[in-house]
Amino acid sequence: MRTRNFTIAAAALVSCATSIHAETLSYPIVDTGQTVAYGDDPGQDAHYAGNAPSYQVHDGTVTDTVTGLMWTKDPGAKMTYAEALKNAAQCRVGGHSDWRLPTIKELYSLIKLDGIDPDPHATDTSRLKPFIDRTVFDFKYGDPTKGERIIDSQFATSTKYVSTTMGGNETLFGVNFADGRIKGYPIKSRRGEKTFHVLYVRGKSDYGVNQFKDNDDGTITDAATGLTWMKADSGRGMDWPTALKYAEEMKLAGHSDWRLPSAKELQSIVDYTRSPDTTGSAAINPIFECTALKNEGGNKDYAHYWSSSTHVGTRSNTTATYFAFGRSLGWMGEDGQKTLMDVHGAGSQRSDPKTGDASKFPYGRGPQGDVIRIYNMVRLVRGGGVKLVDAPVVKEIEQKKSGKRERPQQPSETQRKKPEPNRGQSGAAFIKREDKNGDGKVSKEEFGGPDAHFDRFDKNKDGVLTEDEAPKGRPQGSQRPQRP
């Protein structure tokens, strides 16, 4: 196992070295800013230092000294996608007339993963931290007095999804700097045109453009980022600690310094011109090999891939970030009438519990019922000028009444390949499965699904679910993803 000992003086040298390295690249990856490790697992995002975020603030503009891109500082009032395009051509901030709506890769370069994902039902933002440098950019959470959630701080990009989401809606990718995710957002829905915050960008136009080369040794080098990738993926899903261990033990093409990529490194190889529904492939350049699977609906699809970055929320630091290189599925609709669909688009960035049992989330989780897999695939990376560093460790915490978090045994090969039968469940079975403290009831904290679903099940509004209120059965056609 590789050592994590690293002196403060050496860390200072890393900052200097990686800045110099960035100047030679057309697509330098900015470090996520995650400097704390969560739990004792080695190989986390915080154990590697890359190009530290660095900005110069001018009159109304911000220059990113790592990427070379210049940004508007103030996103102003929210606007529709059409307005964002129109206003870019009219923007004259800083005396410049060549502003443009950024691509998803340009905008994601600004994300900092030291933020805190809020409870979407909360209204107090005083103890929160957004996923963007608030000392540099103007940032506002959603305004509950206007009917918004505090997480309604989505920023638009020029990158449209090549397929559709939510059952046929034209969609653009955006970054939510309030909750730290990339999602595809319908440009227009039954509620009308969606509005976004907007940061305009100017400068180099090749940021985000890859320059891949097959090294004929099982690896792919990207000259644009300086990163070298495994050509093939892991071929099987694994939980997050196992993924970190897999990276630590990997020896390939004469190298043993492979690592699980950070979220920003992993996003660099997403190909937003591809999707299962339009190109019959994963959202990645075909120079890479991708293992196909059968998704929860029994259809051919592609996996979620783990990053080394923890997704920290107000309730938990036991989830990690992944990218969906296949459909970004979720369960939509009323209970008993839920439909599995692509809700956020191939190329979205969401999060999964680092360990656990995915069967406890039969309807997914979150407002769009994001499918939970936990056993995600892995594609390792090396190079890019990053260096090993020491990182302070924070204990993994999940605010559950049960207290302890158990790590399940990895499923056998037979269990991974055999689809789970579509069984129903009784109310008693649900209570037995979800009741963590043994009181014969399920509280909202113990409930494995979205809060909104709990509220619908809780008929008498007493804050707990009893056997007669428990959901009966699981959605038709639901099964765990399997390799075809």
C-alpha positions in Angstrom: 0.0 0.0 0.0 1.4 3.4 -0.9 2.3 5.8 1.9 0.4 8.9 2.6 3.2 10.7 4.6 3.9 14.1 3.2 5.5 17.1 4.8 4.1 20.7 4.7 7.2 21.8 2.8 6.6 19.2 0.2 3.0 20.2 -0.1 4.1 23.7 -0.9 6.3 22.4 -3.6 3.3 20.4 -5.0 1.4 23.7 -5.4 4.2 25.2 -7.3 4.9 22.1 -9.5 1.3 21.6 -10.4 0.8 25.2 -11.4 3.7 25.0 -13.8 2.3 21.7 -15.2 -1.1 23.3 -15.8 0.5 26.0 -18.0 1.6 23.3 -20.5 -1.9 21.8 -20.9 -4.9 22.9 -22.9 -7.4 21.3 -20.4 -5.8 21.5 -16.9 -8.0 20.0 -14.3 -8.6 22.2 -11.3 -8.4 20.4 -7.9 -11.8 19.8 -6.2 -10.6 21.6 -3.0 -11.5 18.5 -1.0 -8.8 18.4 1.7 -10.5 16.2 4.3 -10.6 12.4 4.3 -13.8 10.7 5.5 -12.9 7.5 7.3 -9.6 5.7 7.2 -9.8 4.3 3.6 -6.6 5.4 1.7 -6.8 6.8 -1.9 -9.5 9.4 -1.3 -9.7 12.7 -3.2 -8.1 14.5 -0.2 -5.0 12.3 -0.4 -4.1 13.8 -3.8 -3.2 17.5 -4.4 -3.6 18.9 -7.9 -3.9 22.3 -9.4 -5.2 24.4 -6.5 -8.1 26.8 -7.4 -6.6 30.2 -8.0 -8.4 33.4 -9.1 -7.8 37.1 -9.9 -10.7 39.3 -9.3 -11.2 42.4 -11.5 -14.0 44.9 -11.9 -17.0 42.6 -12.5 -14.8 39.7 -13.8 -12.8 36.8 -12.5 -9.8 35.2 -14.1 -9.1 31.5 -13.3 -5.3 31.4 -13.4 -5.3 27.6 -13.7 -7.6 27.3 -16.7 -7.0 30.7 -18.3 -10.7 31.3 -18.6 -12.3 34.6 -17.6 -15.8 34.7 -16.0 -18.4 37.2 -15.1 -18.5 37.6 -11.3 -22.3 38.2 -10.7 -24.9 35.8 -12.2 -27.6 38.4 -11.8 -31.3 37.5 -12.0 -32.4 34.1 -13.2 -33.2 33.7 -16.9 -34.4 31.2 -19.4 -32.1 29.3 -21.7 -33.1 31.5 -24.7 -32.5 34.6 -22.6 -29.1 33.3 -21.5 -28.0 32.9 -25.2 -29.4 36.3 -26.2 -27.9 38.1 -23.2 -24.5 36.6 -23.8 -24.3 38.4 -27.2 -25.2 41.7 -25.5 -23.0 41.3 -22.4 -20.3 44.0 -22.1 -19.0 43.3 -18.5 -15.4 44.4 -18.1 -15.4 46.1 -21.5 -15.5 42.8 -23.3 -17.9 41.8 -26.1 -16.9 38.1 -26.6 -18.8 36.6 -23.7 -20.5 33.2 -24.2 -22.6 30.7 -22.3 -20.1 28.1 -21.0 -20.0 24.4 -21.8 -20.7 21.9 -19.0 -16.9 21.2 -18.8 -16.0 24.9 -18.6 -18.6 25.5 -15.9 -17.7 22.4 -13.9 -14.1 23.7 -13.6 -15.5 26.1 -11.0 -17.0 23.5 -8.7 -15.4 23.1 -5.3 -16.3 19.9 -3.5 -15.8 21.2 0.0 -19.4 22.4 0.0 -22.3 21.1 2.1 -25.4 19.6 0.4 -28.4 21.1 2.2 -31.6 19.4 3.2 -33.9 20.5 0.4 -36.7 21.1 2.8 -34.7 23.4 5.1 -34.9 27.2 4.9 -31.9 28.3 7.0 -28.7 28.7 4.9 -26.6 30.3 7.7 -24.5 27.2 8.3 -24.2 26.1 4.7 -21.3 26.3 2.3 -21.9 26.3 -1.5 -19.9 24.3 -4.0 -18.3 27.4 -5.5 -15.8 30.0 -4.1 -18.2 32.5 -2.5 -15.3 34.9 -1.8 -14.8 35.2 -5.5 -18.2 34.7 -7.2 -21.5 36.2 -6.1 -23.8 33.3 -5.0 -27.3 33.1 -3.7 -29.3 30.1 -2.5 -32.9 29.6 -3.7 -35.4 32.0 -2.1 -38.2 30.2 -0.1 -40.2 33.5 0.0 -40.5 33.1 -3.8 -41.6 29.5 -3.6 -38.1 28.2 -4.3 -36.2 25.5 -2.4 -32.8 26.6 -1.1 -31.2 24.2 -3.5 -32.7 26.0 -6.5 -29.4 27.5 -7.6 -28.9 25.8 -10.9 -26.5 27.4 -13.4 -27.1 27.0 -17.1 -24.6 25.8 -19.8 -24.6 25.6 -23.6 -24.4 21.8 -23.5 -27.7 20.2 -24.5 -28.3 16.6 -23.8 -28.3 14.7 -27.1 -31.3 12.6 -25.9 -34.2 13.7 -23.7 -35.2 13.5 -20.1 -38.4 13.2 -18.1 -40.2 11.3 -20.9 -39.3 13.4 -23.9 -38.2 16.9 -22.7 -35.5 18.9 -24.5 -32.7 19.2 -21.9 -29.6 21.1 -21.0 -26.9 20.2 -18.5 -26.4 22.5 -15.6 -24.4 22.7 -12.4 -26.1 23.2 -9.1 -23.6 25.0 -6.9 -26.1 24.8 -4.0 -26.1 20.9 -3.8 -22.9 20.1 -5.8 -24.4 18.1 -8.7 -24.6 18.1 -12.5 -28.1 17.3 -13.9 -29.9 17.6 -17.1 -32.8 20.1 -16.7 -35.8 20.3 -19.0 -35.6 23.6 -20.9 -39.4 23.7 -20.9 -42.0 21.6 -19.1 -45.7 21.8 -18.2 -44.7 24.4 -15.6 -43.3 26.6 -18.4 -39.7 27.5 -19.2 -37.1 26.8 -16.5 -34.9 29.7 -15.3 -31.3 29.5 -14.3 -28.5 31.6 -12.9 -25.8 32.4 -15.5 -22.1 33.0 -15.4 -20.6 33.9 -18.8 -17.1 33.0 -19.9 -14.6 34.2 -22.4 -11.1 33.2 -23.6 -9.6 29.9 -24.8 -12.2 27.8 -26.8 -10.4 24.4 -26.5 -10.9 24.0 -22.8 -12.7 20.7 -22.3 -11.5 19.2 -25.6 -9.8 15.9 -25.2 -6.7 14.6 -27.1 -6.8 10.9 -26.5 -4.1 8.4 -27.6 -4.3 4.6 -27.3 -0.9 3.5 -25.9 -1.5 -0.2 -26.9 -0.8 -1.4 -23.4 -4.2 -1.2 -21.9 -4.0 2.5 -21.2 -5.3 5.8 -22.8 -3.4 9.1 -22.5 -5.2 12.4 -22.8 -2.6 15.0 -23.9 -5.1 17.8 -23.1 -5.2 17.0 -19.4 -2.0 15.1 -18.8 -4.0 12.1 -17.4 -3.5 8.5 -18.3 -6.6 6.2 -18.0 -7.3 2.5 -17.9 -8.7 1.6 -21.4 -11.0 -1.0 -19.8 -13.2 -0.6 -16.8 -13.4 -2.9 -13.7 -15.9 -5.1 -15.5 -17.9 -5.4 -12.2 -19.5 -3.2 -9.7 -18.1 -2.7 -6.2 -18.8 -0.5 -3.2 -16.7 2.6 -2.6 -14.2 1.2 -0.1 -13.6 -1.7 -2.4 -13.1 0.6 -5.3 -10.4 2.5 -3.3 -8.7 -0.8 -2.4 -9.0 -1.9 -6.1 -7.1 1.3 -7.1 -4.4 0.8 -4.3 -3.6 -2.7 -5.5 -3.7 -2.1 -9.3 -0.6 -2.8 -11.3 -1.0 -2.1 -15.1 1.3 -1.2 -17.9 4.3 -1.2 -15.6 2.7 1.3 -13.2 1.4 0.9 -9.6 0.4 4.5 -9.0 -3.2 4.2 -10.2 -5.9 6.0 -8.3 -9.6 6.3 -8.2 -10.2 9.6 -10.1 -11.6 12.7 -8.4 -15.0 13.9 -9.6 -13.4 16.6 -11.8 -10.9 14.2 -13.3 -13.7 11.7 -14.1 -15.9 14.4 -15.7 -13.1 15.2 -18.1 -13.6 12.0 -20.0 -17.4 12.2 -20.3 -18.4 12.7 -23.9 -21.6 14.8 -23.9 -22.2 14.1 -27.6 -23.0 10.4 -26.9 -25.7 8.5 -25.0 -27.3 5.1 -25.0 -30.4 6.4 -26.8 -28.6 8.3 -29.6 -25.4 6.5 -30.2 -26.2 3.1 -28.5 -23.2 3.6 -26.3 -22.0 5.1 -23.0 -21.2 8.8 -22.8 -17.5 8.3 -23.5 -15.2 8.2 -26.5 -15.3 4.8 -28.2 -11.5 4.6 -27.7 -12.4 3.3 -24.2 -14.0 0.0 -23.4 -17.2 0.1 -21.4 -19.0 -2.9 -19.8 -22.7 -3.0 -20.7 -25.3 -4.0 -18.1 -29.0 -4.4 -17.8 -30.5 -1.6 -15.9 -33.3 -1.6 -13.3 -35.9 -1.8 -16.1 -34.2 -4.8 -17.8 -32.8 -2.7 -20.7 -29.2 -2.6 -22.0 -27.4 0.3 -20.4 -24.1 1.4 -19.0 -22.9 1.9 -15.5 -22.3 4.6 -12.9 -18.6 5.1 -12.2 -17.2 5.9 -8.8 -15.0 9.0 -8.1 -12.8 9.3 -5.0 -14.7 12.4 -3.9 -17.0 12.3 -0.9 -20.4 14.1 -1.2 -20.9 15.9 2.1 -24.4 16.8 3.3 -25.9 18.2 6.4 -27.0 14.8 7.5 -24.2 12.5 6.3 -20.7 12.2 4.9 -21.2 8.6 3.9 -22.0 9.1 0.2 -19.6 9.5 -2.7 -19.9 11.1 -6.1 -20.3 9.2 -9.3 -20.9 9.9 -12.9 -23.6 8.2 -14.9 -22.0 7.1 -18.2 -25.3 5.4 -19.1 -28.9 6.7 -18.5 -29.3 8.7 -15.3 -32.4 6.9 -14.1 -35.1 7.7 -11.6 -38.5 6.7 -10.5 -41.2 9.3 -11.3 -44.9 9.4 -10.6 -47.2 8.6 -7.7 -46.7 5.6 -5.5 -47.9 2.5 -7.2 -47.7 4.2 -10.6 -44.0 4.9 -10.8 -42.2 4.9 -14.1 -38.5 4.4 -14.6 -37.0 7.0 -16.9 -33.9 8.9 -17.7 -34.4 11.8 -15.4 -31.0 13.6 -15.5 -29.1 12.4 -18.6 -26.0 10.4 -19.4 -23.2 12.5 -18.1 -24.9 13.6 -14.9 -23.1 13.7 -11.6 -24.9 12.4 -8.5 -24.0 10.4 -5.4 -24.6 7.0 -3.8 -24.1 5.6 -0.3 -20.5 4.3 -0.1 -21.7 1.0 1.3 -25.1 -0.6 2.0 -27.9 -2.6 0.4 -29.4 -1.1 -2.7 -32.6 -3.1 -2.3 -33.5 -0.8 0.6 -34.1 1.9 -2.1 -36.7 0.2 -4.4 -38.0 3.6 -5.6 -34.6 5.3 -5.5 -33.9 8.5 -3.5 -34.4 12.2 -3.8 -37.0 14.4 -5.6 -36.6 12.5 -8.8 -36.2 9.0 -7.3 -32.6 8.6 -8.4 -31.8 4.9 -8.6 -29.4 3.7 -6.0 -26.9 1.0 -7.0 -23.9 1.3 -4.5 -22.1 -1.4 -6.5 -20.7 1.0 -9.2 -18.0 0.4 -11.7 -14.5 1.8 -11.7 -12.0 3.3 -14.3 -8.7 4.2 -12.8 -6.4 7.1 -13.6 -2.8 8.2 -13.0 -0.6 11.2 -13.8 -1.8 14.7 -14.2 0.8 16.2 -12.0 -1.0 15.3 -8.7 1.0 14.4 -5.6 0.3 12.4 -2.5 -0.4 14.5 0.6 -1.4 13.9 4.2 -5.1 14.7 4.9 -6.9 15.2 8.2 -9.5 12.4 8.8 -13.1 13.1 9.8 -15.1 10.2 11.2 -17.8 8.9 8.9 -21.1 10.1 10.3 -24.7 9.3 9.2 -27.5 10.7 11.3 -29.6 7.6 11.8 -31.3 6.5 15.0 -29.7 3.1 14.6 -26.2 4.7 15.0 -23.9 2.1 13.5 -23.4 1.7 9.8 -22.7 -1.9 8.7 -20.8 -2.8 5.6 -22.6 -5.6 3.7 -20.7 -8.6 2.2 -20.0 -8.3 -1.5 -22.5 -10.3 -3.5 -21.4 -13.5 -5.1 -21.0 -13.7 -8.9 -24.3 -15.6 -9.1 -26.1 -12.9 -7.2 -24.6 -10.2 -9.5 -25.7 -12.0 -12.6 -29.1 -13.3 -11.6 -31.9 -10.7 -11.8 -33.9 -10.3 -8.6 -37.4 -11.6 -9.0 -40.2 -9.0 -8.9 -41.6 -9.9 -5.6 -44.1 -8.0 -3.6 -43.7 -7.2 0.0 -46.1 -7.1 2.9 -46.4 -4.1 5.3 -44.9 -6.3 8.0 -41.9 -7.1 5.8 -41.4 -3.4 5.2 -41.5 -2.6 8.9 -39.1 -5.4 9.7 -36.6 -4.2 7.1 -36.7 -0.5 7.8 -37.2 -0.5 11.6 -33.7 0.2 12.9 -34.5 0.7 16.6 -36.9 -2.2 17.1 -39.9 -0.2 18.2 -42.2 -1.7 15.5 -42.5 1.5 13.6 -40.5 3.4 10.9 -39.6 7.0 11.5 -38.7 9.5 8.8 -35.0 9.1 9.8 -35.2 5.3 9.3 -37.1 5.5 6.1 -34.9 4.6 3.1 -36.7 6.8 0.5 -37.4 10.4 -0.2 -39.1 12.5 2.6 -42.0 13.3 0.2 -42.8 9.6 -0.1 -42.7 9.2 3.6 -45.2 12.0 4.0 -47.6 10.4 1.5 -47.4 7.0 3.3 -47.9 8.7 6.8 -51.7 8.8 6.5 -52.4 10.0 10.1 -49.4 12.4 10.1 -48.0 11.2 13.4 -44.4 11.1 12.1 -44.1 7.3 11.9 -45.2 4.5 9.6 -47.0 1.5 11.0 -47.8 -1.8 9.3 -51.1 -0.6 7.9 -49.5 2.5 6.4 -46.4 0.7 5.0 -46.0 0.5 1.2 -47.0 -2.8 -0.3 -44.9 -4.2 -3.1 -42.2 -2.7 -5.4 -42.6 -1.1 -8.8 -43.2 -3.3 -11.8 -40.2 -4.2 -13.9 -37.8 -3.2 -11.2 -34.6 -5.2 -10.9 -31.0 -4.5 -10.0 -28.6 -3.7 -12.9 -26.9 -6.8 -14.3 -24.4 -7.5 -17.0 -26.3 -8.8 -20.1 
